[in-house]
Amino acid sequence: MAEIIRMPKMSDTMTEGVLAKWHKKVGDKISSGDLVAEIETDKATMDFESFQEGTLLYIGPEEGDAVPVDGIIAVLGEEGEDYKALLEEEEKKSAGGAEAKAEAKEEATSGEKEDQEEKQEEKKKEEKQQPAEDDDEGEVSEETDGKRIKASPLARKIAKERGIDLSKVKGSAAGGRIVKKDVESYQPEEAAPAAAESKPGVAAVVAGQESFEEVKVSQMRKTIARRLSESKFGAPHFYLTVTVNMDKAIESRAKLNELSPVKISFNDLILKAAAAALRQHPNVNSSWLGDKIRYNHHINIGVAVAVDEGLLVPVVRFADAKSLSQIAAEVKEFAQKAKDKKLQPSDWEGSTFTISNLGMFGIEEFTAIINPPDSCILAVGGIRKVPVVKDDGTIAPGNEMKMTLSCDHRVVDGATGAAFLQTLKSMLEDPLRMLV
């Protein structure tokens, strides 16, 4: 008997998926465990394997199409089996539900529609009473190289704003008069060659000509927009900034890299120090759950990784119990998997605290939006060489780094966040403390 294959929910935040690639075609025999398609979720592109056996009778979406979770993507059954009745039945169910929703919406908005119609009628009347911008008899004339140019005031204004030479624009109104539409549709002679010479996928920019490009929003970008909007406007953020002297951290890192099998970065040091500080300040390692607060006993630190489509946050689990070399190896592996779109749900779920580091991009200081369900996120800037006043009053060159902790005030108070930052600062300024 024919069975419908639906879009699976491959992550806790997934609402729809994009069919990135089909590995089977209609008529193919499929066994349980066969790779059927690749599906782009809000986090990564993942393999979709069949749990049934049979012949692929029908494929709905084409490659690149988005399908909501539980939406029909294919039909599997016996060879030659009639599956159309099954699809028609599903369509009727969907149509019935959609019709009921539409009727309810129509009833709720009937009054609003009437108001809109009245406003549109009033607007039409007003437009009839007002003359068009270029219909007036006004005209500004000037001579260029002995040639008299006739143009409406509006056309002349637009040409001035766009840097267009009116002597090169052909007028379409009576007597060769230049009006608004002539200026707006004008294209310089060099525009065509420029477009022809442009590289594929790169728009040619022409002086005086407005242009733009629209790109379809990816599943990842949709989820980033939704989740961070919910976090920013739902959680009352406040920010705490501290400056850290990184002289000893720089020395320690150099010595550690002489022994470590994997190169240890400053971000790895910060992650290890944050894990040790969280162990001392469990209130920061928490989550707001609406009617209760969860204080996590385990420490899983999310590391923000930038990819072309947006931002991914793979999780280093039980970070406080891992060595610096283990953390360094794991973070490097996650970064590569993120770029290759090979991260799995188990890689990015379950964080209790997040670190976002933009120091490598030359950013000195910034604030980050909390990554739910965490109650805090640490924004790390770059290390700068600056003059430092020593305890004895002398000035010497030093290395400083700024960190800003974004806190959810529903869970973490100012004093709690400040105490955590002080502990983190002391560990980075004396790295041996994080190993004790």
Phi, psi and omega per residue, in radians:
M1 nan 2.395 -3.093
A2 -1.122 2.446 3.127
E3 -2.206 2.491 3.123
I4 -1.515 2.329 3.033
I5 -1.741 2.170 -3.067
R6 -1.903 2.821 3.085
M7 -1.139 2.053 -3.113
P8 -1.368 2.732 3.034
K9 -1.607 1.847 -2.990
M10 -1.698 -0.034 3.037
S11 -2.668 2.853 -3.077
D12 -1.212 -0.316 -3.113
T13 -1.857 0.012 -3.054
M14 -1.304 2.265 3.056
T15 -2.004 -0.416 3.064
E16 -2.688 2.797 3.131
G17 -2.288 2.724 3.111
V18 -1.902 2.260 3.085
L19 -1.267 1.655 -3.095
A20 -1.232 -0.705 -3.107
K21 -2.794 2.380 3.026
W22 -1.636 2.303 3.077
H23 -1.773 -0.105 3.097
K24 -2.239 2.752 3.088
K25 -2.215 2.884 -3.119
V26 -1.001 2.288 -3.132
G27 1.780 -0.239 -3.137
D28 -1.284 2.526 3.039
K29 -1.434 2.353 -3.095
I30 -2.179 2.344 3.067
S31 -1.924 2.791 3.112
S32 -1.065 2.249 -3.120
G33 1.703 -0.137 3.119
D34 -1.214 2.504 3.061
L35 -1.324 2.033 -3.084
V36 -1.680 -0.757 -3.065
A37 -2.768 2.925 2.978
E38 -1.921 2.272 -3.072
I39 -2.078 2.226 3.090
E40 -1.512 2.045 3.104
T41 -1.722 -2.953 3.124
D42 -1.303 -0.132 -3.099
K43 -2.073 -0.683 -3.026
A44 -2.833 3.011 3.037
T45 -1.667 2.126 -2.988
M46 -2.154 2.656 3.107
D47 -1.355 2.407 3.080
F48 -1.978 1.980 -3.122
E49 -1.800 2.595 -3.123
S50 -1.398 2.461 3.049
F51 -1.795 -0.071 -3.133
Q52 -2.042 2.985 3.085
E53 -2.130 2.615 3.118
G54 2.633 -2.833 3.119
T55 -1.854 2.400 3.114
L56 -1.316 1.881 -3.056
L57 -1.590 -0.496 -3.001
Y58 -2.665 2.417 3.016
I59 -2.133 2.178 -3.108
G60 -1.484 -1.393 -3.068
P61 -1.277 2.556 3.042
E62 -1.538 2.957 3.115
E63 -1.056 2.254 -3.110
G64 1.743 -0.211 -3.141
D65 -1.422 2.509 3.084
A66 -1.656 2.435 -3.135
V67 -2.328 2.295 3.098
P68 -1.157 2.719 3.091
V69 -0.984 2.343 -3.089
D70 1.354 0.032 3.061
G71 -1.265 2.709 -3.099
I72 -1.321 2.246 3.074
I73 -2.050 -0.421 -3.135
A74 -2.875 2.961 3.065
V75 -2.276 2.327 -3.124
L76 -2.083 2.396 3.139
G77 -2.969 -2.717 3.112
E78 -1.524 2.616 -3.092
E79 -1.030 2.264 3.123
G80 1.445 -0.028 -3.106
E81 -1.206 2.482 3.117
D82 -1.423 2.021 -3.102
Y83 -1.896 -0.107 -3.028
K84 -1.121 -0.649 3.131
A85 -1.084 -0.631 3.134
L86 -1.153 -0.731 3.123
L87 -1.186 -0.695 3.132
E88 -1.087 -0.695 3.125
E89 -1.103 -0.724 3.108
E90 -1.140 -0.694 3.122
E91 -1.101 -0.683 3.123
K92 -1.120 -0.731 3.114
K93 -1.077 -0.783 -3.131
S94 -1.155 -0.726 -3.125
A95 -1.154 -0.689 3.135
G96 -1.088 -0.759 3.121
G97 -1.176 -0.700 -3.137
A98 -1.170 -0.655 -3.135
E99 -1.139 -0.725 3.124
A100 -1.099 -0.730 3.118
K101 -1.141 -0.696 -3.118
A102 -1.137 -0.703 3.128
E103 -1.116 -0.750 3.131
A104 -1.110 -0.719 -3.132
K105 -1.177 -0.671 -3.118
E106 -1.143 -0.704 3.123
E107 -1.152 -0.696 -3.092
A108 -1.223 -0.474 -3.046
T109 -1.924 0.161 -3.098
S110 -1.054 -0.756 3.119
G111 -1.114 -0.659 -3.136
E112 -1.152 -0.676 3.130
K113 -1.110 -0.714 3.128
E114 -1.088 -0.714 3.106
D115 -1.090 -0.722 -3.141
Q116 -1.135 -0.689 3.126
E117 -1.113 -0.713 3.120
E118 -1.106 -0.736 3.131
K119 -1.117 -0.669 3.124
Q120 -1.140 -0.691 3.116
E121 -1.109 -0.748 3.119
E122 -1.111 -0.677 -3.137
K123 -1.142 -0.698 3.122
K124 -1.087 -0.709 3.129
K125 -1.105 -0.746 3.129
E126 -1.114 -0.705 -3.133
E127 -1.135 -0.632 3.108
K128 -1.136 -0.584 -3.115
Q129 -1.376 -0.324 -3.104
Q130 -1.737 2.387 3.096
P131 -1.278 2.602 3.083
A132 -1.131 2.699 -3.043
E133 -1.042 -0.632 -3.077
D134 -1.785 0.125 -3.122
D135 -1.503 -0.174 -3.116
D136 -1.245 2.855 -3.111
E137 -1.478 -0.066 -3.093
G138 -1.044 2.533 -3.107
E139 -2.704 2.404 3.081
V140 -2.014 2.211 -3.105
S141 -2.089 2.562 3.032
E142 -2.632 2.886 -3.137
E143 -1.950 2.294 3.079
T144 -2.231 2.079 -3.077
D145 0.931 0.694 3.101
G146 1.376 0.032 -3.128
K147 -1.837 2.242 -3.125
R148 -1.450 2.242 -3.111
I149 -1.925 2.177 3.107
K150 -1.882 2.202 -3.107
A151 -2.649 2.590 3.089
S152 -1.255 2.719 3.132
P153 -0.989 -0.701 -3.122
L154 -1.159 -0.731 3.121
A155 -1.095 -0.690 3.140
R156 -1.169 -0.662 3.134
K157 -1.131 -0.786 -3.137
I158 -1.124 -0.725 3.136
A159 -1.078 -0.688 3.133
K160 -1.145 -0.736 -3.137
E161 -1.124 -0.605 -3.072
R162 -1.685 -0.031 3.123
G163 1.238 0.582 -3.109
I164 -1.671 2.316 3.088
D165 -1.403 1.956 -3.073
L166 -1.111 -0.397 -3.133
S167 -1.184 -0.287 3.137
K168 -1.737 -0.007 -3.125
V169 -1.706 2.328 3.137
K170 -1.594 2.169 -3.134
G171 -1.416 2.503 -3.110
S172 -1.879 -0.166 -3.130
A173 -1.456 3.093 -3.109
A174 -0.987 2.362 3.108
G175 1.273 0.298 3.138
G176 1.331 0.335 -3.125
R177 -1.217 2.353 -3.114
I178 -1.529 2.235 3.123
V179 -2.099 3.138 -3.033
K180 -0.917 -0.852 -3.046
K181 -1.129 -0.499 3.120
D182 -1.163 -0.707 -3.134
V183 -1.225 -0.747 -3.097
E184 -1.167 -0.531 -3.120
S185 -1.626 -0.023 -3.095
Y186 -1.206 2.345 3.061
Q187 -2.225 2.179 3.127
P188 -1.032 2.696 -3.104
E189 -1.095 -0.551 -3.102
E190 -1.355 -0.076 -3.079
A191 -1.121 -0.741 -3.092
A192 -1.116 -0.870 3.114
P193 -1.069 -0.662 -3.112
A194 -1.082 -0.725 -3.140
A195 -1.167 -0.635 -3.108
A196 -1.201 -0.568 -3.094
E197 -1.497 -0.198 -3.084
S198 -1.173 2.660 -3.129
K199 -1.304 2.670 3.108
P200 -1.014 2.325 3.107
G201 1.448 -0.054 3.130
V202 -2.010 2.080 -3.088
A203 -1.267 2.419 3.079
A204 -1.368 2.291 3.141
V205 -1.708 2.110 -3.112
V206 -1.961 2.255 -3.136
A207 -1.038 2.324 3.098
G208 1.419 0.058 -3.123
Q209 -2.113 2.201 3.116
E210 -1.348 2.406 3.124
S211 -2.662 2.806 3.102
F212 -2.784 2.964 3.110
E213 -2.354 2.342 3.113
E214 -1.946 2.245 -3.107
V215 -2.046 2.326 -3.133
K216 -1.097 2.351 -3.105
V217 -1.254 2.245 -3.139
S218 -1.325 2.860 3.111
Q219 -1.060 -0.672 -3.135
M220 -1.125 -0.788 -3.114
R221 -1.152 -0.631 3.089
K222 -1.052 -0.783 -3.112
T223 -1.197 -0.712 3.092
I224 -1.021 -0.810 -3.127
A225 -1.065 -0.770 -3.091
R226 -1.209 -0.869 -3.046
R227 -1.187 -0.719 -3.121
L228 -1.290 -0.526 3.040
S229 -1.138 -0.767 3.101
E230 -1.061 -0.703 -3.121
S231 -1.204 -0.843 -3.054
K232 -1.132 -0.750 -3.073
F233 -1.629 -0.207 3.139
G234 -1.728 -0.575 -3.126
A235 -1.798 2.216 3.114
P236 -1.265 1.743 -3.110
H237 -1.352 2.517 2.824
F238 -2.450 2.787 -2.921
Y239 -2.237 2.428 3.115
L240 -2.231 2.241 -3.101
T241 -2.073 2.428 3.119
V242 -2.386 2.573 3.094
T243 -1.834 2.282 -3.058
V244 -1.989 2.329 3.007
N245 -1.417 2.056 -3.016
M246 -1.777 0.227 -3.098
D247 -1.000 -0.895 -3.111
K248 -1.210 -0.562 3.105
A249 -1.129 -0.673 3.112
I250 -1.135 -0.758 3.122
E251 -1.129 -0.787 -3.115
S252 -1.113 -0.713 -3.136
R253 -1.092 -0.737 3.131
A254 -1.056 -0.738 -3.141
K255 -1.212 -0.703 3.133
L256 -1.107 -0.672 -3.120
N257 -1.235 -0.262 3.038
E258 -1.289 -0.398 -3.082
L259 -1.915 -0.513 -3.016
S260 -1.258 2.432 3.079
P261 -1.261 -0.316 3.118
V262 -2.162 2.441 3.139
K263 -1.144 2.195 -3.124
I264 -1.646 2.242 -3.140
S265 -1.673 2.953 3.060
F266 -1.125 -0.565 3.124
N267 -1.132 -0.618 3.091
D268 -1.140 -0.696 3.091
L269 -1.096 -0.756 -3.136
I270 -1.125 -0.722 3.134
L271 -1.082 -0.796 3.137
K272 -1.113 -0.737 3.126
A273 -1.143 -0.696 3.122
A274 -1.102 -0.709 3.126
A275 -1.098 -0.730 3.122
A276 -1.169 -0.664 3.124
A277 -1.203 -0.633 3.109
L278 -1.132 -0.572 3.100
R279 -1.105 -0.555 3.126
Q280 -1.490 -0.347 -3.101
H281 -2.255 1.264 -3.070
P282 -1.085 -0.372 3.141
N283 -1.154 -0.412 3.105
V284 -1.399 -0.447 -3.130
N285 -1.552 1.101 -2.938
S286 -2.454 3.055 3.141
S287 -2.501 2.500 3.045
W288 -1.561 2.149 -3.108
L289 -2.035 0.389 3.086
G290 1.557 -1.346 -3.121
D291 -1.747 0.067 3.097
K292 -2.759 2.839 3.094
I293 -1.985 2.307 3.114
R294 -1.742 2.116 3.050
Y295 -1.772 1.910 -3.050
N296 -1.369 2.321 3.084
H297 -1.500 -0.416 3.081
H298 -1.632 2.740 -3.109
I299 -2.112 1.823 3.101
N300 -2.016 1.992 -3.040
I301 -1.818 2.133 3.070
G302 -1.431 2.412 -3.134
V303 -2.043 1.968 -3.113
A304 -1.162 2.201 3.141
V305 -2.148 2.167 -3.127
A306 -1.477 2.282 3.023
V307 -2.214 3.024 -3.068
D308 -1.017 -0.670 -3.056
E309 -1.460 -0.194 -3.112
G310 2.724 -2.301 -3.027
L311 -2.325 2.284 3.057
L312 -2.038 2.641 -3.094
V313 -2.267 1.372 3.037
P314 -1.165 2.729 -2.973
V315 -2.025 2.215 2.998
V316 -1.557 1.905 -3.036
R317 -1.478 2.480 3.131
F318 0.902 0.830 -3.033
A319 -1.064 -0.539 -3.109
D320 -1.185 -0.379 -3.107
A321 -1.682 0.016 -3.089
K322 -1.808 2.633 3.098
S323 -1.355 2.889 3.126
L324 -1.082 -0.669 3.141
S325 -1.193 -0.624 3.078
Q326 -1.143 -0.764 3.115
I327 -1.086 -0.776 -3.124
A328 -1.070 -0.776 -3.136
A329 -1.135 -0.710 -3.111
E330 -1.182 -0.748 -3.136
V331 -1.123 -0.719 3.124
K332 -1.121 -0.704 3.117
E333 -1.126 -0.740 3.118
F334 -1.092 -0.731 -3.117
A335 -1.066 -0.733 3.131
Q336 -1.194 -0.745 3.119
K337 -1.113 -0.621 3.119
A338 -1.141 -0.757 3.135
K339 -1.165 -0.567 -3.140
D340 -1.526 0.029 -3.104
K341 1.015 0.719 -3.119
K342 -1.943 0.115 3.116
L343 -1.172 2.474 3.096
Q344 -1.840 2.816 3.135
P345 -0.916 -0.623 -3.136
S346 -1.159 -0.316 -3.129
D347 -1.398 -0.509 -3.024
W348 -1.986 -0.052 -3.118
E349 -1.672 2.600 2.983
G350 1.654 0.311 3.120
S351 -1.244 2.632 3.063
T352 -2.041 -0.189 3.140
F353 -2.796 2.610 -3.085
T354 -2.279 2.546 3.062
I355 -2.137 2.283 3.064
S356 -2.144 2.072 -3.046
N357 -2.050 2.053 3.078
L358 -1.988 0.252 -3.129
G359 -1.044 -0.624 -3.117
M360 -1.200 -0.216 3.097
F361 -1.719 0.148 3.109
G362 1.448 0.220 3.126
I363 -1.447 2.202 -3.100
E364 -1.454 -0.623 -3.063
E365 -2.816 2.460 3.081
F366 -2.794 2.961 3.050
T367 -2.023 2.507 -3.105
A368 -1.996 2.683 3.092
I369 -1.524 2.340 -3.089
I370 -1.027 2.388 3.131
N371 -1.626 1.747 -3.080
P372 -1.092 2.540 0.186
P373 -1.602 0.186 3.132
D374 -1.033 2.718 3.086
S375 -1.743 -0.153 -3.141
C376 -2.537 2.706 2.997
I377 -2.491 2.431 -3.114
L378 -1.805 2.121 3.097
A379 -1.745 2.147 -3.039
V380 -1.977 2.226 3.097
G381 -1.650 -3.061 -3.099
G382 -1.442 2.831 3.084
I383 -1.506 2.236 -3.100
R384 -2.074 2.493 3.029
K385 -1.475 2.070 -3.067
V386 -2.423 2.775 3.016
P387 -1.277 2.306 -3.093
V388 -2.114 2.345 3.082
V389 -1.491 2.060 -3.133
K390 -1.369 2.993 -3.124
D391 -1.058 -0.532 -3.129
D392 -1.511 0.102 3.098
G393 1.598 -0.130 3.120
T394 -1.377 2.742 -3.134
I395 -1.933 2.294 -3.128
A396 -2.490 2.739 3.107
P397 -1.185 2.471 3.131
G398 -2.564 3.034 -3.132
N399 -2.078 2.136 -3.103
E400 -2.162 2.651 3.130
M401 -2.452 2.412 3.127
K402 -1.802 2.434 3.075
M403 -2.248 2.396 3.120
T404 -2.134 2.175 3.116
L405 -1.711 2.077 3.030
S406 -1.591 2.214 -3.060
C407 -2.129 2.522 2.998
D408 -1.510 1.940 -3.013
H409 -1.182 -0.237 3.083
R410 -1.224 -0.393 -3.060
V411 -2.028 -0.808 -3.029
V412 -1.929 2.212 3.071
D413 -1.556 2.927 -3.088
G414 -1.025 -0.789 -3.121
A415 -1.132 -0.638 3.135
T416 -1.146 -0.815 3.118
G417 -1.125 -0.696 3.138
A418 -1.118 -0.714 3.134
A419 -1.115 -0.715 3.093
F420 -1.072 -0.796 -3.130
L421 -1.101 -0.671 3.127
Q422 -1.108 -0.730 3.101
T423 -1.128 -0.776 3.127
L424 -1.077 -0.761 3.124
K425 -1.041 -0.812 -3.109
S426 -1.114 -0.599 3.140
M427 -1.250 -0.647 3.118
L428 -1.290 -0.547 3.123
E429 -1.366 -0.301 3.052
D430 -2.494 1.385 -2.991
P431 -0.962 -0.385 3.126
L432 -1.101 -0.436 -3.109
R433 -1.148 -0.538 -3.118
M434 -1.306 -0.238 -3.136
L435 -1.627 -0.132 -3.099
V436 -1.467 nan nan
